[in-house]
Amino acid sequence: MPLQHHPLVKEFPEHRDAIHRLKMDNAHFQRLMEEYEALDKQIFRIEDGSEPSDDAHLEQLKRQRLALKDELYALLQTASR
């Protein structure tokens, strides 16, 4: 399976406009999104071998990314109402 980044607009294409709006208008959303994107990039570097890590650390990072994604999705759901 090819390695992939997981940007929010790819994960939630139906919320593209809300992602953009919240990124511009909501400092909390923007901070969470920046943290999500940094984790996603770090995970990608580990998976492609550019950054060393053990499996336990990689799994921890993936759990953190998933928790952030869940929080961001909840904010998107609220903004879409």
Summary of the structure (lengths in Angstrom):
residues: 81
radius of gyration: 13.5
end to end distance: 36.2
largest distance: 42.3
contacts: 201
relative contact order: 0.18
helix: 78%
strand: 0%
